[in-house]
Amino acid sequence: MNILLTGANGYIGKRLLSALIDEGNIIYCLVRNKTRFDNQEKNVKVIEVDLLNSGNAELPSNIDAAYYLVHSMDSTTEDFTTLETRAANNFVELIKKTACRQIIYLGGISNEKKLSKHLGSRKNVENILRSSGIPLTVLRASIIVGSGSASFEIIRDLVEKLPVMVTPKWLNTRCQPIAIRDVIKYLTGIKLNPETYNKIYDIGGNEVLTFKQLLLQFAEVRGLKRFIMTLPVLTPRLSSYWLYFVTAVSYRLAVNLVDSMKIETICKLTGIDDIMKIEKVSYKDAVRLAFEKIEQNRVLSSWSDSLSSSGADDLSRHIEVPVYGCLKDIKTEKIPEGKTERVLDNIWSIGGERGWYYGNFLWAIRGFLDKLAGGVGLRRGRRSQTEIHDGDALDFWRVLLADKKNRRLLLYAEMKLQGEAWLEFRIISKDNTDYLEQTATYRPLGLFGRLYWYSVLPFHYFVFSGMARNIIKY
């Protein structure tokens, strides 16, 4: 079976791709930037298309079914609806030229009369996909729980960091959480099933819970005592700031989430369970399973690794580190004989729980200041503690290149700066001796950019020197 998978670099897309490969399908992965796509399976083909500007792109004509998993909620608070509309319209123009017999779309439960911008946009995408004339099957999900999912990580941040929470009243909103593994079962199970053509189904677990209950049950699983008070006086703006400063989400995503969390997401269109008999995972078990994956270092995908197709910067243009007009800090350390592989492993383990090898409290302060300035901060961490791939989020950096064979790791700063910054680690050989070469590159924007660099220069001296030394020693 020939399957087209959009959003293959996203949280759901990576999980679904693994399941489709196991079924023996030929999968055409439509991605915005193929350099970020890391899959060597022989049945996986890569098609590079930006759905916001598809131009003269073409799809294989022999597509049997297509999954549309393109979302843009993290783009901006104002224009993601326009961007999702444009992407869906371009997709329809492309897919109509193929022999596709079914489009499958994963959206959000939208049974209320008054919808958030996010849920309203998802519903609009459904209508655009339906206009293709190709049978459409829509799955509308409530909160998706799994290792690396946005919902899971937000709840984890709140529960593990705050023993006492004074929260907005929308924590009393009800939802119907569903485990990621059950979402994947639904997505694969409806594929080319004529009984599901031109149908809409709500999917959720067997429990209806408030967001407050999600937090408290999560705490139970983790063996933590938590106290939650809800106040009616927290405005949507204050709620967004609360979510932004306590969790790893960006402010624009926090605004969109708060807007949606006021809407109940309870399953009403439940006909899918008459077709598919799934033994669903409970919310607590979904949390336990997620932590098993984390502890085993087997998190397949993370929401923070996804670059929104809505206008997230095309990172490929940053992969060539500039030479002119830049300020640099270069540290070189000799690697003791026989320790090169260990040093390489240390580089590949940097950030997240491992930290930055020197001055972690200074990195934490820098992350806090970045949050105050509207940046991503340090809380994104990393998906895996030992593996890094191009495009991964790594605290407030983005991985541009992770080439272990050639012993090079290149990071690009996503923190708020008066300019652009790169951090590069390379192991080089000279006179039969290996060296660690660590280079921080900063391209300032105007006078304030230069003032920033020189104001933090004393910290750079200690932090970068200590980091290079300790990468060798650990």
C-alpha positions in Angstrom: 0.0 0.0 0.0 1.3 3.5 -0.9 0.8 6.0 1.9 1.4 9.7 1.9 2.3 11.1 5.3 2.4 14.8 5.9 3.9 16.2 9.1 6.3 13.3 9.2 8.7 15.3 11.4 6.0 16.1 13.9 5.1 14.4 17.2 2.3 12.3 15.8 3.9 11.9 12.4 7.0 10.2 13.8 4.9 7.8 15.9 2.6 7.0 13.0 5.5 6.5 10.6 6.9 3.7 12.8 3.5 1.9 12.8 3.1 2.2 9.1 6.6 0.8 8.5 5.8 -2.2 10.7 2.7 -2.9 8.5 5.0 -3.1 5.4 3.6 -0.1 3.6 5.5 2.1 1.2 5.4 5.6 2.8 6.0 8.8 1.0 6.9 11.4 3.7 6.1 14.9 2.7 8.5 17.2 4.7 9.4 20.9 4.5 13.1 20.3 4.9 14.5 16.8 4.1 17.8 17.5 5.9 15.8 17.3 9.1 14.3 13.9 8.2 16.2 11.0 9.6 14.9 7.7 8.5 16.9 5.1 6.5 14.1 2.5 6.0 14.0 1.2 2.5 10.2 1.6 2.2 10.3 5.3 3.2 10.6 7.9 0.4 11.1 11.6 1.1 9.3 14.4 -0.8 10.4 17.9 0.1 7.5 20.3 -0.2 6.6 23.5 1.7 2.8 23.5 1.8 2.8 27.2 2.4 4.5 27.7 -1.0 4.1 24.5 -3.0 4.7 26.1 -6.4 5.2 23.4 -9.1 5.5 20.5 -6.6 4.1 17.1 -7.6 3.2 14.0 -5.7 3.5 10.4 -6.9 0.3 9.5 -8.8 -0.1 6.1 -7.1 -1.0 7.2 -3.6 -3.6 5.0 -2.0 -4.2 7.0 1.2 -2.9 10.2 2.7 -2.5 11.4 6.3 -2.8 15.1 6.8 -1.1 16.0 10.1 -0.1 19.7 9.4 -0.8 22.1 12.3 0.5 25.6 13.0 -0.7 26.5 16.5 2.7 27.5 17.7 3.3 30.1 15.0 1.7 33.3 16.2 -1.4 34.2 18.2 -3.0 36.0 15.3 -2.3 34.4 11.9 -2.0 30.6 12.3 -5.6 30.2 10.9 -4.5 31.9 7.7 -1.4 29.8 7.5 -3.3 26.5 8.1 -5.9 27.5 5.5 -3.2 28.2 2.9 -1.4 24.9 3.7 -4.6 22.9 3.4 -5.6 24.5 0.1 -2.2 23.8 -1.4 -2.3 20.2 -0.2 -5.8 19.7 -1.8 -4.4 21.0 -5.1 -1.6 18.5 -5.0 -3.5 15.4 -3.8 -6.3 15.9 -6.3 -3.8 15.0 -9.1 -3.2 11.6 -7.6 -5.2 8.3 -7.4 -5.7 8.8 -3.6 -8.8 7.0 -2.3 -8.9 8.4 1.3 -7.6 11.4 3.2 -7.2 11.0 7.0 -7.1 14.1 9.2 -6.4 14.3 12.9 -8.0 17.4 14.5 -9.4 18.4 17.8 -12.8 17.8 19.4 -15.1 20.7 18.5 -18.6 20.0 19.5 -19.2 23.3 21.3 -21.0 26.1 19.6 -18.3 28.6 20.6 -14.9 27.4 19.7 -11.4 28.7 20.3 -9.3 30.0 17.4 -7.3 26.8 17.5 -10.3 24.5 17.3 -12.1 26.7 14.8 -9.1 26.5 12.6 -9.0 22.7 12.8 -12.6 22.6 11.8 -12.0 24.9 8.8 -9.2 22.6 7.6 -11.7 19.7 7.7 -13.9 21.7 5.3 -11.0 22.5 3.0 -9.9 18.8 2.8 -13.5 17.7 2.1 -13.5 20.0 -0.9 -11.0 17.8 -2.6 -13.7 15.3 -3.5 -11.6 12.5 -2.0 -13.3 10.5 0.8 -12.3 12.2 4.1 -12.1 10.5 7.5 -11.7 12.9 10.4 -10.5 11.9 13.9 -11.0 14.5 16.5 -8.9 14.0 19.6 -9.0 15.4 23.1 -5.8 15.7 25.2 -3.2 13.3 23.9 -1.0 11.7 26.6 2.4 10.2 25.8 6.1 10.7 26.4 7.1 13.8 24.7 3.6 15.1 23.9 2.9 18.8 24.7 0.1 17.9 27.1 2.2 15.4 29.0 5.2 17.8 29.3 3.1 20.7 30.4 1.4 18.6 33.1 4.8 17.2 34.1 6.2 20.7 34.5 3.3 21.9 36.6 3.2 18.9 38.9 6.9 18.3 39.4 7.8 22.0 40.0 4.8 23.3 42.0 3.8 21.7 45.3 1.0 24.3 45.7 -0.8 25.7 42.7 -3.0 28.8 42.5 -4.6 28.2 39.2 -7.1 29.7 36.7 -10.7 28.5 36.7 -10.3 26.7 33.4 -8.7 23.9 35.4 -12.3 22.8 36.0 -12.9 22.3 32.3 -13.6 18.7 31.4 -11.7 16.7 28.8 -11.3 13.0 27.7 -7.6 12.2 27.6 -6.4 9.5 25.3 -3.0 7.6 25.2 -0.8 8.2 22.2 -0.7 4.5 21.5 -4.5 4.4 21.1 -4.4 7.4 18.8 -2.0 5.5 16.5 -4.2 2.4 16.6 -7.2 4.5 15.4 -5.1 6.2 12.7 -3.9 3.0 11.3 -7.1 1.1 11.8 -9.3 3.4 9.6 -6.9 3.3 6.7 -8.8 2.4 3.5 -11.8 1.2 5.4 -14.8 2.2 3.3 -17.0 2.2 6.3 -15.1 5.2 7.6 -15.2 7.3 4.4 -16.7 10.8 4.8 -17.2 10.3 8.5 -16.2 12.3 11.6 -15.2 10.5 14.8 -14.3 11.8 18.3 -11.6 9.7 20.0 -10.8 9.8 23.7 -10.1 7.4 26.6 -12.8 5.9 28.8 -12.5 8.6 31.5 -13.9 12.2 31.6 -11.6 14.3 33.8 -11.1 18.0 34.6 -7.7 19.5 34.0 -7.4 19.7 37.8 -7.9 15.9 38.0 -5.3 15.4 35.3 -2.8 17.2 37.5 -3.7 15.4 40.7 -3.8 11.9 39.2 -0.4 12.6 37.5 0.9 13.5 41.0 -0.5 10.3 42.4 1.4 8.2 39.8 4.6 10.1 40.6 4.1 9.7 44.4 3.8 13.4 45.0 1.4 15.4 47.2 0.0 18.5 45.4 -2.5 21.1 46.5 -4.5 23.0 43.9 -6.7 26.1 44.4 -8.6 27.6 41.5 -9.3 31.4 41.3 -11.9 33.1 39.0 -9.8 36.3 38.9 -7.0 35.1 36.7 -7.6 36.6 33.2 -6.7 34.8 30.0 -3.6 37.0 29.7 -2.5 36.2 33.3 -3.3 32.5 32.7 -1.1 32.6 29.6 1.8 34.1 31.5 1.3 31.6 34.3 1.6 28.7 31.8 4.4 30.3 30.0 6.7 30.9 33.0 6.1 27.5 34.7 6.2 25.3 31.7 8.4 24.9 28.6 5.8 26.3 26.1 6.4 29.5 24.2 4.1 32.5 25.1 2.3 32.3 21.8 1.6 28.6 22.3 0.4 29.4 25.9 -2.1 31.9 24.6 -3.5 29.5 22.1 -3.6 26.7 24.7 -5.4 28.8 27.3 -7.9 29.8 24.6 -8.6 26.1 23.9 -8.6 24.9 27.5 -11.7 26.8 28.2 -13.6 24.6 25.8 -14.8 21.1 26.9 -13.5 18.3 24.7 -15.8 15.4 25.4 -16.4 12.7 22.8 -19.9 12.8 21.3 -19.3 11.4 17.7 -18.3 8.0 19.0 -19.2 5.7 16.1 -15.6 4.6 15.6 -15.8 2.2 18.5 -18.5 0.2 16.7 -15.9 -0.4 14.0 -12.7 -0.8 15.9 -12.6 -2.6 19.2 -9.7 -1.0 21.1 -8.9 -1.8 24.7 -8.0 1.7 25.8 -5.3 2.7 28.2 -6.4 4.6 31.3 -5.0 8.0 32.0 -2.9 6.9 34.9 -1.6 3.9 32.9 -0.8 6.3 30.0 1.3 8.4 32.4 3.1 5.3 33.7 3.8 4.0 30.2 5.2 7.5 29.2 7.7 7.4 32.1 8.7 3.9 31.2 9.7 5.2 27.8 11.5 8.1 29.3 13.4 5.9 31.8 14.4 3.5 29.0 15.5 6.5 26.9 13.0 5.4 24.1 11.1 8.6 23.5 10.4 8.4 19.8 9.3 12.0 19.3 8.7 15.2 21.2 6.5 18.2 20.5 9.3 20.6 21.1 11.3 19.1 18.2 8.7 20.1 15.7 9.2 23.2 13.6 5.9 24.6 12.7 5.2 24.9 9.0 3.7 28.2 9.8 6.7 30.3 9.5 9.2 28.8 11.9 12.5 29.8 10.6 14.0 27.7 7.8 17.1 26.5 9.8 18.9 25.3 6.7 20.0 28.8 6.0 21.9 28.9 9.3 23.9 25.8 8.8 26.8 27.7 7.2 28.3 29.5 10.2 29.2 33.1 9.0 32.8 34.3 9.1 32.6 38.0 8.6 31.1 40.5 11.0 31.1 37.9 13.9 32.5 37.7 17.4 34.0 34.3 18.4 35.1 32.4 21.4 37.3 29.4 20.5 38.5 26.9 23.0 40.8 23.9 22.2 41.5 21.1 24.6 43.8 18.1 24.0 42.0 14.7 24.3 44.0 12.1 26.3 44.9 9.1 24.2 42.1 6.5 24.1 39.4 8.9 25.4 38.1 10.3 22.1 34.9 8.1 22.0 34.1 9.0 25.6 34.5 12.7 24.8 32.3 12.3 21.7 29.6 10.6 23.9 29.9 13.6 26.3 29.2 16.0 23.5 26.2 14.0 22.4 24.8 14.0 26.0 25.1 17.8 26.5 22.1 19.7 27.9 18.9 18.4 29.3 19.4 16.5 32.6 23.1 16.2 32.0 23.5 20.0 31.9 26.3 22.0 30.3 29.3 20.6 32.2 30.1 23.9 33.9 28.2 26.7 35.6 24.8 25.1 35.3 23.3 27.7 37.7 24.5 30.4 35.2 22.8 28.6 32.3 19.7 28.4 34.5 19.8 32.1 35.1 20.3 32.7 31.4 17.3 30.5 30.7 15.2 32.4 33.2 16.2 35.8 31.7 15.3 34.4 28.3 11.8 33.5 29.6 11.4 37.0 30.9 12.3 38.3 27.5 9.7 36.1 25.8 12.1 33.3 24.7 11.9 29.5 25.1 14.1 29.2 28.2 15.8 26.0 29.2 12.8 23.9 30.1 12.5 22.2 26.7 15.4 19.9 27.6 16.0 17.2 25.1 14.0 14.2 23.8 16.8 11.6 24.4 19.6 11.8 26.8 22.1 10.0 24.5 20.8 10.6 20.9 20.7 13.8 18.9 19.3 14.4 15.5 19.2 17.3 13.1 16.3 19.6 14.0 16.0 18.4 17.6 15.3 21.0 20.4 18.1 21.1 22.9 17.2 23.5 25.8 17.2 26.9 24.1 19.3 25.7 21.2 18.2 23.9 17.9 20.4 21.2 16.5 21.5 22.2 13.0 23.9 19.3 12.4 24.5 16.2 14.4 27.2 14.3 12.5 28.7 11.7 14.8 30.6 10.0 12.1 32.5 13.2 11.3 32.5 14.2 15.0 30.7 17.5 14.7 27.7 19.0 16.5 26.4 22.4 15.5 23.7 24.3 17.5 21.8 27.4 16.7 20.4 29.7 19.5 16.7 30.1 19.7 16.9 32.4 22.8 16.1 36.1 22.5 19.3 37.9 21.4 20.4 41.1 19.7 21.8 39.0 16.9 22.4 35.3 16.1 24.5 32.7 17.9 26.0 29.3 17.1 27.7 26.8 19.3 29.9 24.2 17.6 31.7 21.2 18.9 34.3 19.3 16.7 36.9 16.7 17.3 39.8 17.4 15.1 43.1 15.5 14.6 46.5 17.0 14.4 49.9 15.3 14.5 48.2 12.0 15.5 46.5 13.7 18.4 42.8 14.4 18.8 41.6 17.8 20.1 38.2 19.1 21.1 37.5 22.4 19.3 34.6 24.3 20.8 33.5 27.5 19.0 30.9 30.0 20.1 30.0 32.4 17.2 27.9 35.5 17.6 26.7 37.8 14.8 25.6 41.0 16.6 22.7 43.1 15.4 23.8 46.7 15.6 25.4 48.5 18.6 23.2 46.8 21.2 24.2 43.4 19.9 27.9 44.2 20.4 27.2 45.7 23.9 25.5 42.4 24.8 28.5 40.3 23.8 31.0 42.4 25.7 28.7 42.6 28.8 28.7 38.8 29.1 32.3 38.3 28.0 33.5 37.7 31.6 30.9 34.9 32.0 31.9 33.5 28.7 35.5 33.2 29.8 34.6 31.0 32.8 31.7 29.1 31.3 33.1 28.2 27.9 36.5 27.4 29.4 35.1 25.2 32.1 32.7 23.5 29.7 35.5 22.5 27.3 37.7 21.2 30.1 34.9 19.2 31.7 33.8 17.6 28.5 37.3 16.1 28.4 37.3 15.1 32.0 33.8 13.6 32.4 
